[in-house]
Amino acid sequence: MAEKKKLLEVRKERKSQKYDFVVKESKFSARVKSRWRFPRGKHSKVRQMHRGRPVMPSPGFGSPKEVKNLHSSGLRFNVINNVSNLNGLDNKEDGIVISSTIGKRKKLSLIKIILDKGFKIINIKNPNKLVEDIKSELEERKNKRSEASKDKKKKLESRKKKAEKKEKEDKSNKEESNESKGGKVKKNLEEELDHNLDKKDDQKSKEIKPEVKEVTKEVVKEIVKEKEGNIDQK
């Protein structure tokens, strides 16, 4: 462990002194990306390592083999997606990186298991605080869902009540309209009956009038005859 710590310090020093290895042309033209590509030109000053030119990577800039690809704490990186990935790992030499594609609920259970087994989580600074934050967030989400479901139920109930009220109003309006129509029909029928009765009375009166005329003529004739007879006797 002491040797590993020394090597980690050496790596830290080398990294602090390391240059940014980039293509020479990236500093002069925007179309060339700031990345490293080995210069292949026949007369390239960078390839020939002329003074004042960009430095090329060499073995002296690398970190020691024993500490290469290790965390600053000296642990190996192990990306984990589920509990089965923990099998065969040593909590003294292996550090754990929880995958970013895992959901919050699965992450909760994973963090508990990892901490119980004594592993160090490299990509989480304070796992206990993160567990509390996730729990509070899940509770808030649950409360929001329950509130949303309650609001939904209330809206459905209000819609049902409105629909029932509308049905009742429609029924009452229909009944009123039917009653008004029935009243109108009755009035029309009564008017028709009265009209028919008046017609019948007129017809009867017309039938009776000529008979009355004949009777009155006969009576007048008799009276006239009687008067004439009285005159002759005198």
Backbone hydrogen bonds, N-H to C=O, Kabsch-Sander energy under -0.5 kcal/mol:
donor,donor_aa,acceptor,acceptor_aa,energy
5,K,1,M,-2.2
6,K,2,A,-2.0
7,L,3,E,-2.5
8,L,4,K,-2.3
9,E,5,K,-2.0
10,V,6,K,-2.3
11,R,7,L,-2.5
12,K,8,L,-2.0
13,E,9,E,-2.2
14,R,10,V,-2.5
15,K,11,R,-2.4
16,S,12,K,-1.8
17,Q,13,E,-1.3
18,K,14,R,-0.7
18,K,15,K,-0.5
21,F,19,Y,-0.9
22,V,20,D,-0.8
23,V,35,R,-2.4
26,S,23,V,-1.1
27,K,24,K,-1.2
28,F,25,E,-1.2
29,S,25,E,-2.4
32,V,29,S,-0.9
33,K,31,R,-0.6
35,R,33,K,-1.8
37,R,35,R,-0.5
44,S,41,G,-1.0
48,Q,44,S,-1.7
49,M,46,V,-1.1
50,H,45,K,-2.6
53,R,50,H,-1.4
61,F,58,S,-1.9
62,G,59,P,-1.1
67,V,64,P,-0.9
68,K,64,P,-0.6
68,K,65,K,-0.7
70,L,67,V,-1.4
71,H,75,L,-2.8
74,G,71,H,-2.2
76,R,93,E,-2.6
77,F,69,N,-0.6
78,N,95,G,-0.6
80,I,97,V,-2.5
85,N,82,N,-1.0
86,L,83,V,-1.8
87,N,84,S,-1.1
89,L,86,L,-1.6
93,E,90,D,-0.5
94,D,90,D,-2.8
95,G,76,R,-2.8
96,I,120,K,-2.7
97,V,78,N,-2.7
98,I,96,I,-0.5
99,S,80,I,-2.3
102,I,99,S,-1.0
107,K,103,G,-2.1
108,L,104,K,-1.9
109,S,105,R,-1.6
110,L,106,K,-2.3
111,I,107,K,-2.7
112,K,108,L,-2.0
113,I,109,S,-2.0
114,I,110,L,-2.7
115,L,111,I,-2.6
116,D,112,K,-2.0
117,K,113,I,-1.8
118,G,115,L,-0.7
119,F,114,I,-2.1
120,K,94,D,-0.5
122,I,96,I,-2.8
122,I,120,K,-0.7
123,N,96,I,-0.7
124,I,121,I,-0.5
130,L,126,N,-1.8
131,V,127,P,-2.2
132,E,128,N,-1.9
133,D,129,K,-2.5
134,I,130,L,-2.6
135,K,131,V,-2.4
136,S,132,E,-2.5
137,E,133,D,-2.3
138,L,134,I,-2.6
139,E,135,K,-2.3
140,E,136,S,-2.4
141,R,137,E,-2.4
142,K,138,L,-2.3
143,N,139,E,-2.7
144,K,140,E,-2.6
145,R,141,R,-2.3
146,S,142,K,-2.5
147,E,143,N,-2.6
148,A,144,K,-2.6
149,S,145,R,-2.5
150,K,146,S,-2.3
151,D,147,E,-2.7
152,K,148,A,-2.1
153,K,149,S,-2.4
154,K,150,K,-2.6
155,K,151,D,-2.4
156,L,152,K,-2.4
157,E,153,K,-2.6
158,S,154,K,-2.7
159,R,155,K,-2.3
160,K,156,L,-2.4
161,K,157,E,-2.6
162,K,158,S,-2.4
163,A,159,R,-2.4
164,E,160,K,-2.7
165,K,161,K,-2.7
166,K,162,K,-2.4
167,E,163,A,-2.4
168,K,164,E,-2.5
169,E,165,K,-2.7
170,D,166,K,-2.7
171,K,167,E,-2.5
172,S,168,K,-2.8
173,N,169,E,-2.7
174,K,170,D,-2.4
175,E,171,K,-2.7
176,E,172,S,-2.7
177,S,173,N,-2.6
178,N,174,K,-2.7
179,E,175,E,-2.9
180,S,176,E,-2.9
181,K,177,S,-2.5
182,G,178,N,-2.9
183,G,179,E,-2.8
184,K,180,S,-2.4
185,V,181,K,-2.5
186,K,182,G,-2.6
187,K,183,G,-2.7
188,N,184,K,-2.8
189,L,185,V,-2.7
190,E,186,K,-2.9
191,E,187,K,-3.0
192,E,188,N,-2.6
193,L,189,L,-2.8
194,D,190,E,-2.9
195,H,191,E,-2.5
196,N,192,E,-2.7
197,L,193,L,-2.7
198,D,194,D,-2.5
199,K,195,H,-2.1
200,K,196,N,-2.3
201,D,197,L,-2.5
202,D,198,D,-2.2
203,Q,199,K,-2.6
204,K,200,K,-2.5
205,S,201,D,-2.5
206,K,202,D,-2.5
207,E,203,Q,-2.2
208,I,204,K,-2.1
209,K,205,S,-2.0
211,E,207,E,-0.5
212,V,208,I,-1.8
213,K,209,K,-2.1
214,E,210,P,-2.0
215,V,211,E,-2.4
216,T,212,V,-2.3
217,K,213,K,-1.9
218,E,214,E,-2.2
219,V,215,V,-2.2
220,V,216,T,-2.0
221,K,217,K,-2.3
222,E,218,E,-2.3
223,I,219,V,-2.2
224,V,220,V,-2.4
225,K,221,K,-2.5
226,E,222,E,-2.3
227,K,223,I,-2.0
228,E,224,V,-2.1
229,G,225,K,-2.5
230,N,226,E,-1.9
231,I,227,K,-1.7
232,D,228,E,-1.9
233,Q,229,G,-1.6
234,K,230,N,-1.3
